[in-house]
């Protein structure tokens, strides 16, 4: 089975979640990015703060150790839509 990632989808949290990138909480009502797929034969579902997902994309590698990165600063004045 080959590895693949679906395109990330923007969602609004109906309950509290934990960001797979930084490990900090995603509170109920906050907009976040969700990405699903298969990696090394195992299905995954990652949830990210918008700024964490952007940092992951900017790094270009796509690989990281879950819950181990530092949460980037959210840009002030940039609206996050649901």
Secondary structure, 3 states (H helix, E strand, C coil): CCCEECCCEEEECCCCEECCCCCCEECCCCEEEEEEEEECCEEEEEEECHHHHHHHHHHCCCCCCCCCCCCCCCCCCCCCCC
